[in-house]
Amino acid sequence: MPVSCACTSCSSQPGRLQSLLWLVRHRATGQPPDDAAVAVEHERRSVGNVETWGPDDDVGEAVAVDVAHPRDAIAKRRGRQGRFEYGVLIGAGLLLYVVWVGGTLLGTVIGDLLDPEAIGLDAAFPALFLALLAPYLRSRRALATALVAGGITLVLLPFAPPGVPIVAASLAALIGLLR
Amino acid sequence: MIVVVGSVTMVFKAAGPVLLGNRELPPRVASVVDVLAPAMLAALVVTQTVGGDRELVIDARLAGVIAGGIAIWLRAPLLVVMVVAAVTAALIRLF
């Protein structure tokens, strides 16, 4: 599960912590993690051409598997079957579970001490979504979709029941059908 | 109750990969799914920034999100973006 490179010309063997850091950085920026890019570059040298990383890699588990096994990630991109890295999957899941439940517990116990609006938390979350959205906008089609979806939401917000504007905005994804 | 809701959620989530996991989506469906994430995120940004109780509310959140957007544009890390947005909104409310 530590990230290792299989090619003969290198001895890079970054550890498990480093793959976690890649994962976090990749999630945060949408950029391919540097070291993973290095690993993929080495793979390219030893097995041939590789497609670049993109926002579609954004599912955490998938990235964890890809980062842990660049060779399998490449196999998948070529339409062949990769392997699941059960250690990474279960380890990441356990970590997530502990942090999630712990965070909820912490909020229940000390949540009343803080006023979310006074510390601007209600602005932090839309900013988070905006940051997650940003890497997609390099694609012209995704940009158009996001603008239409935002427009639909803005128009429906004043009178539609809560939740409806977001569901309606998903119709903007039909832009994907255009050529 | 909790157990029922939990199990239904798990079955629901597992159904997709188990039933369809080994097949590729048709290209037309895949291209819709590709832009579904940006559509949802854009809708979330709008509802969270100016959403109210069946009304549009322009308040400190909008300023915070704009500040966050500038931070994103300057390639700030995710956590910094959130802190910038929160602090901007908090400061505006303070004065």
Contacts between the chains, C-beta under 8 A, distances in Angstrom:
chain1	res1	chain2	res2	distance
A	27	B	78	7.7
A	28	B	77	5.8
A	28	B	78	3.8
A	28	B	79	7.6
A	29	B	75	7.7
A	29	B	77	7.3
A	29	B	78	7.3
A	55	B	37	7.5
A	56	B	34	6.9
A	58	B	37	7.6
A	117	B	93	6.9
A	118	B	90	6.4
A	118	B	93	6.7
A	119	B	86	6.1
A	119	B	90	5.3
A	120	B	60	7.2
A	120	B	64	5.7
A	120	B	85	6.8
A	120	B	86	3.5
A	120	B	87	6.1
A	120	B	88	6.8
A	120	B	89	3.5
A	120	B	90	3.7
A	120	B	91	7.9
A	120	B	93	7.3
A	121	B	86	5.9
A	122	B	48	7.5
A	122	B	61	5.6
A	122	B	89	7.0
A	123	B	49	7.8
A	123	B	60	6.6
A	123	B	61	4.4
A	123	B	63	7.6
A	123	B	64	2.8
A	123	B	65	5.8
A	123	B	68	7.2
A	123	B	85	4.5
A	123	B	86	5.7
A	123	B	88	6.8
A	123	B	89	3.6
A	124	B	64	7.4
A	124	B	68	7.8
A	124	B	82	4.3
A	124	B	83	7.4
A	124	B	85	5.1
A	124	B	86	4.1
A	124	B	89	7.9
A	125	B	48	5.5
A	125	B	82	7.9
A	126	B	44	7.2
A	126	B	45	5.1
A	126	B	48	3.7
A	126	B	49	4.4
A	126	B	61	6.6
A	126	B	64	7.9
A	126	B	65	4.8
A	126	B	68	7.6
A	126	B	85	7.4
A	127	B	64	6.5
A	127	B	65	5.3
A	127	B	67	7.9
A	127	B	68	3.0
A	127	B	69	7.5
A	127	B	71	7.8
A	127	B	72	8.0
A	127	B	81	5.5
A	127	B	82	5.5
A	127	B	84	7.4
A	127	B	85	3.4
A	127	B	86	7.7
A	128	B	78	7.1
A	128	B	81	7.3
A	128	B	82	5.4
A	129	B	41	5.2
A	129	B	44	4.5
A	129	B	45	4.8
A	129	B	48	6.6
A	130	B	41	7.8
A	130	B	45	5.1
A	130	B	65	6.3
A	130	B	68	6.0
A	130	B	69	5.8
A	130	B	72	6.4
A	130	B	81	7.8
A	131	B	68	7.1
A	131	B	72	5.2
A	131	B	78	5.3
A	131	B	81	4.8
A	131	B	82	7.6
A	132	B	41	5.6
A	133	B	38	6.0
A	133	B	41	3.9
A	133	B	42	6.1
A	133	B	45	6.4
A	134	B	72	5.0
A	136	B	37	6.6
A	136	B	38	4.2
A	136	B	41	7.4
A	137	B	38	7.2
A	141	B	34	7.9
A	141	B	35	6.0
A	142	B	34	7.6
A	142	B	35	5.4
A	142	B	38	4.3
A	143	B	38	7.7
A	145	B	35	4.1
A	145	B	38	5.2
A	145	B	39	5.0
A	145	B	42	7.6
A	146	B	38	4.4
A	146	B	39	6.5
A	146	B	41	7.1
A	146	B	42	3.9
A	147	B	42	7.3
A	148	B	39	7.6
A	149	B	38	7.3
A	149	B	39	3.9
A	149	B	40	7.4
A	149	B	42	4.2
A	149	B	43	5.0
A	150	B	42	4.3
A	150	B	43	6.8
A	150	B	45	6.9
A	150	B	46	4.9
A	152	B	43	7.3
A	153	B	42	7.3
A	153	B	43	4.4
A	153	B	46	4.1
A	153	B	47	5.9
A	154	B	46	5.5
A	154	B	50	7.4
A	154	B	56	7.5
A	157	B	46	7.2
A	157	B	47	6.6
A	157	B	50	7.1
A	157	B	51	5.6
A	157	B	52	7.9
A	157	B	54	7.7
A	157	B	55	7.6
A	157	B	56	5.8
A	158	B	54	6.3
A	158	B	55	5.5
A	158	B	56	5.7
A	159	B	54	6.1
A	160	B	54	7.6
A	161	B	54	7.7
A	162	B	54	7.8
A	165	B	43	6.5
A	165	B	46	7.7
A	165	B	47	6.2
A	165	B	51	8.0
A	166	B	40	7.0
A	166	B	43	4.5
A	166	B	44	6.7
A	166	B	47	6.1
A	169	B	39	5.7
A	169	B	40	7.2
A	169	B	42	6.9
A	169	B	43	3.5
A	170	B	36	6.4
A	170	B	39	5.6
A	170	B	40	6.3
A	170	B	43	7.5
A	172	B	35	7.6
A	172	B	39	4.5
A	172	B	42	7.8
A	173	B	32	5.1
A	173	B	33	7.6
A	173	B	35	4.9
A	173	B	36	4.3
A	173	B	39	4.6
A	174	B	32	6.4
A	175	B	35	6.0
A	176	B	28	7.8
A	176	B	31	4.0
A	176	B	32	3.8
A	176	B	33	7.4
A	176	B	34	5.9
A	176	B	35	4.5
A	176	B	36	7.8
A	177	B	28	6.2
A	177	B	31	6.9
A	177	B	32	6.2
